Every structure is written in C-alpha cells, then in structure tokens.
C-alpha cells in the first residue's frame, strides 16, 4: 500500500526530466496519473514505464503555453 493509493495526480511537463521523475515517484506511491506534455511519443514512453511497474497513467497531449 502506498501513501497515495486511491488518489489521482496531474503532472505537467511529465515527458522528461523533473516532471517524469515526479510522475514515476507518485506512481510508486500508488497514485493514478494524468500525464501532460507536448510530445506524444515521450508521453507514451513514460506511460509505458509506469504501466510496466504496475501503475496506471493516462496521457493528455497539450502545450501548457496555450
């Protein structure tokens, strides 16, 4: 059981760097994730990494500047 079981987290800029690390960390604690960033292939890679570890993540391709 993780500290965040049953919670949902939205992580922006989650396709790389700090956002990716935060998303993976939140998933390890049991949160279900909504991943938001501009690059779909990178978002899918993070989504796949989270799923391979037993987590759940959906992607939301978006440009936060818009």
C-alpha positions as CSV (number, residue, x, y, z in Angstrom):
1,X,0.0,0.0,0.0
2,X,1.3,3.4,-1.0
3,X,0.7,6.7,0.6
4,X,-1.3,7.9,-2.4
5,X,-3.5,4.8,-3.1
6,X,-6.8,6.0,-4.5
7,X,-5.5,9.4,-5.4
8,X,-5.1,11.0,-8.9
9,X,-2.2,13.3,-9.7
10,X,-1.9,15.6,-12.7
11,X,1.7,16.1,-13.7
12,X,2.6,18.7,-16.3
13,X,5.8,18.6,-18.4
14,X,5.8,14.9,-17.5
15,X,7.5,13.6,-20.6
16,X,11.1,14.2,-19.4
17,X,13.4,15.5,-16.6
18,X,11.9,16.6,-13.3
19,X,8.2,16.1,-14.4
20,X,8.9,12.5,-15.5
21,X,10.7,11.8,-12.2
22,X,7.8,13.2,-10.2
23,X,5.3,11.2,-12.2
24,X,7.2,7.9,-11.6
25,X,7.6,8.7,-7.9
26,X,3.9,9.5,-7.5
27,X,3.0,6.2,-9.3
28,X,5.3,4.3,-7.0
29,X,3.3,5.6,-4.1
30,X,0.1,4.4,-5.6
31,X,-1.3,7.5,-7.3
32,X,-3.0,7.1,-10.7
33,X,-1.5,9.6,-13.1
34,X,-2.6,12.1,-15.8
35,X,0.5,13.0,-17.8
36,X,0.5,16.2,-19.7
37,X,3.2,17.4,-22.1
38,X,3.6,18.4,-25.8
39,X,5.4,15.3,-27.2
40,X,3.1,12.3,-27.6
41,X,5.9,9.7,-28.1
42,X,7.7,10.7,-24.9
43,X,4.4,10.8,-23.0
44,X,3.6,7.3,-24.2
45,X,7.1,6.1,-23.1
46,X,6.5,7.4,-19.6
47,X,3.0,5.9,-19.6
48,X,4.5,2.5,-20.6
49,X,7.2,2.8,-17.9
50,X,4.6,3.4,-15.3
51,X,2.4,0.6,-16.5
52,X,5.3,-1.8,-16.6
53,X,5.9,-1.1,-12.9
54,X,2.2,-1.8,-12.2
55,X,0.9,1.7,-12.2
56,X,-1.8,3.5,-14.1
57,X,-1.4,6.6,-16.3
58,X,-3.4,8.4,-18.9
59,X,-1.9,10.9,-21.3
60,X,-3.1,14.4,-22.2
61,X,-1.0,15.9,-25.0
62,X,-1.1,19.6,-24.5
63,X,1.0,22.8,-24.8
64,X,0.9,24.5,-21.4
65,X,1.7,27.8,-23.1
66,X,-1.7,27.8,-24.9
